[in-house]
Amino acid sequence: AACALAAVLVALPGLRLNLMLVPWWELALALLVVLAVGLVVCLGGVVPSAAAHHKARVDELVNAVADALRKGDITGANEALETARNANLSPPFRGLLLQNLGVRFLDDGRFDVAERLLKESLAVRRGLTPRRAVDEFFSHGNLAVLYRRQENYGLAGRHYEECQKLLDNGVADRVGNPLALT
């Protein structure tokens, strides 16, 4: 309410109206609009969006797996992975979760688990509507890195080619430096 009142006080000096000529209901409506805008502005910094909530949940789940892997606790990592896989997330965040988990297992040298997670991430991302080509680009890039590390150059090449196709279709403008993946 204080933010809305401040917005009204800031807006009033800028109005060049003769308030006596404006019907009362228009003034009341204008005041309600200003109050609503002020409320939205004030709450925008306080109420987390659903996306921020899902992103925080993804980070929490990935960190639990990463911590267990860092400690060499394979049982704990598998349990944290199972918890993560059962998390209720929207498809874009499920794709992000699977990708980030896959990268953690890739970094740990557990290529079999990494491959399953990265393939599943790509499948989720391919099914998104509207299409998120940048997400697909990163999924293909991570699979290419996995296969290159396994010295499976044929599969690595196929995923790098998919990355190139996406780049040719304009993804590069939104990706930044695609060479950072290699």
C-alpha positions as CSV (number, residue, x, y, z in Angstrom):
1,A,0.0,0.0,0.0
2,A,2.9,2.4,0.8
3,C,4.4,1.7,-2.7
4,A,1.0,2.4,-4.3
5,L,0.6,5.6,-2.3
6,A,4.1,6.7,-3.3
7,A,3.3,6.0,-7.0
8,V,0.1,8.2,-6.7
9,L,2.1,11.0,-5.1
10,V,4.7,10.8,-7.8
11,A,2.1,10.7,-10.6
12,L,-0.1,13.6,-9.3
13,P,2.2,16.5,-9.9
14,G,2.7,15.4,-13.5
15,L,-1.1,15.5,-14.2
16,R,-2.1,18.7,-15.9
17,L,-5.8,18.2,-15.4
18,N,-8.4,20.4,-13.9
19,L,-9.8,17.9,-11.5
20,M,-13.1,19.7,-11.3
21,L,-13.8,18.8,-14.9
22,V,-13.1,15.0,-14.5
23,P,-16.0,12.8,-13.4
24,W,-15.5,11.3,-10.0
25,W,-15.7,7.7,-11.3
26,E,-12.8,8.4,-13.7
27,L,-10.7,9.6,-10.8
28,A,-11.6,6.6,-8.8
29,L,-10.8,4.3,-11.7
30,A,-7.5,6.1,-12.3
31,L,-6.6,5.8,-8.6
32,L,-7.5,2.0,-8.6
33,V,-5.2,1.5,-11.6
34,V,-2.4,3.4,-10.0
35,L,-2.9,1.4,-6.8
36,A,-2.9,-1.9,-8.7
37,V,0.3,-1.0,-10.6
38,G,2.0,0.1,-7.4
39,L,1.0,-3.2,-5.8
40,V,2.4,-5.2,-8.7
41,V,5.6,-3.2,-8.6
42,C,6.0,-3.7,-4.8
43,L,5.2,-7.4,-4.9
44,G,7.4,-8.0,-7.9
45,G,10.4,-8.0,-5.7
46,V,8.8,-10.0,-2.9
47,V,6.8,-12.8,-4.5
48,P,9.0,-15.3,-6.4
49,S,7.8,-16.3,-9.8
50,A,7.0,-19.9,-10.6
51,A,10.1,-20.0,-12.8
52,A,12.4,-18.8,-10.0
53,H,10.9,-21.5,-7.7
54,H,11.4,-24.2,-10.3
55,K,15.0,-23.0,-11.0
56,A,15.8,-23.0,-7.3
57,R,14.4,-26.5,-7.0
58,V,16.5,-27.7,-9.9
59,D,19.6,-26.2,-8.3
60,E,18.8,-27.8,-4.9
61,L,18.3,-31.3,-6.5
62,V,21.5,-31.0,-8.6
63,N,23.5,-29.8,-5.7
64,A,22.4,-32.8,-3.6
65,V,23.7,-35.2,-6.3
66,A,26.9,-33.2,-6.8
67,D,27.7,-33.2,-3.1
68,A,27.3,-36.9,-2.9
69,L,29.4,-37.5,-6.0
70,R,32.1,-35.1,-4.6
71,K,32.2,-37.2,-1.4
72,G,32.4,-40.4,-3.3
73,D,29.1,-41.5,-1.9
74,I,27.7,-43.5,-4.8
75,T,24.7,-44.7,-2.8
76,G,23.9,-41.2,-1.7
77,A,24.3,-40.0,-5.3
78,N,21.9,-42.6,-6.5
79,E,19.3,-41.8,-3.8
80,A,19.6,-38.1,-4.6
81,L,19.2,-38.9,-8.3
82,E,16.1,-40.9,-7.6
83,T,14.7,-38.0,-5.6
84,A,15.5,-35.6,-8.4
85,R,13.9,-37.8,-11.1
86,N,10.7,-37.9,-9.1
87,A,10.5,-34.1,-8.6
88,N,7.4,-32.5,-10.0
89,L,8.7,-29.9,-12.5
90,S,7.4,-28.4,-15.6
91,P,8.9,-29.8,-18.9
92,P,11.4,-27.0,-19.5
93,F,12.8,-27.4,-16.0
94,R,12.7,-31.2,-16.2
95,G,14.9,-30.9,-19.2
96,L,17.2,-28.5,-17.4
97,L,17.4,-30.8,-14.4
98,L,18.2,-33.9,-16.5
99,Q,20.9,-32.0,-18.4
100,N,22.5,-30.6,-15.2
101,L,22.5,-34.1,-13.6
102,G,23.9,-35.6,-16.8
103,V,26.8,-33.1,-16.8
104,R,27.5,-33.9,-13.1
105,F,27.7,-37.6,-13.8
106,L,29.8,-36.9,-17.0
107,D,32.2,-34.9,-14.9
108,D,32.4,-37.8,-12.4
109,G,33.2,-40.3,-15.3
110,R,30.0,-42.2,-14.9
111,F,29.3,-42.2,-18.6
112,D,26.4,-44.7,-18.6
113,V,24.3,-42.7,-16.2
114,A,25.3,-39.4,-17.9
115,E,24.2,-40.8,-21.3
116,R,20.8,-41.8,-20.1
117,L,20.2,-38.5,-18.4
118,L,21.5,-36.4,-21.3
119,K,19.4,-38.4,-23.9
120,E,16.3,-38.0,-21.7
121,S,17.0,-34.3,-21.4
122,L,17.2,-34.0,-25.2
123,A,14.0,-35.9,-25.6
124,V,12.2,-33.6,-23.2
125,R,13.5,-30.5,-24.9
126,R,12.6,-31.7,-28.4
127,G,9.0,-32.1,-27.1
128,L,8.7,-28.6,-25.8
129,T,6.1,-26.3,-27.4
130,P,7.1,-23.7,-28.4
131,R,10.4,-25.1,-29.5
132,R,13.5,-24.0,-27.5
133,A,16.3,-24.5,-30.0
134,V,18.9,-23.0,-27.6
135,D,18.1,-25.8,-25.1
136,E,18.3,-28.4,-27.8
137,F,21.7,-26.9,-28.9
138,F,23.1,-27.4,-25.4
139,S,21.7,-30.9,-25.1
140,H,23.3,-31.9,-28.4
141,G,26.5,-30.2,-27.3
142,N,26.7,-32.1,-24.0
143,L,26.0,-35.4,-25.7
144,A,28.8,-34.6,-28.2
145,V,31.2,-34.0,-25.4
146,L,30.1,-37.3,-23.7
147,Y,30.7,-39.3,-26.9
148,R,34.0,-37.5,-27.6
149,R,35.2,-38.4,-24.1
150,Q,34.2,-42.0,-24.7
151,E,36.1,-41.8,-28.1
152,N,32.9,-42.6,-29.9
153,Y,33.7,-40.0,-32.6
154,G,30.8,-41.1,-34.9
155,L,28.1,-40.2,-32.4
156,A,30.0,-37.2,-31.2
157,G,30.1,-36.0,-34.8
158,R,26.4,-36.5,-35.3
159,H,25.6,-34.3,-32.3
160,Y,28.1,-31.7,-33.3
161,E,26.4,-31.7,-36.7
162,E,23.0,-31.1,-35.0
163,C,24.6,-28.2,-33.1
164,Q,25.8,-26.8,-36.5
165,K,22.3,-27.2,-38.0
166,L,20.8,-25.2,-35.1
167,L,23.5,-22.6,-35.5
168,D,22.7,-22.3,-39.2
169,N,19.1,-21.7,-38.2
170,G,20.0,-18.7,-36.1
171,V,20.5,-20.2,-32.6
172,A,24.0,-18.6,-32.5
173,D,22.5,-15.2,-31.8
174,R,21.0,-16.5,-28.6
175,V,23.8,-18.9,-27.5
176,G,26.8,-16.7,-27.2
177,N,30.1,-18.5,-28.0
178,P,29.2,-22.0,-29.0
179,L,32.8,-23.0,-29.0
180,A,32.7,-22.9,-25.2
181,L,31.1,-26.3,-25.3
182,T,34.1,-28.1,-26.9
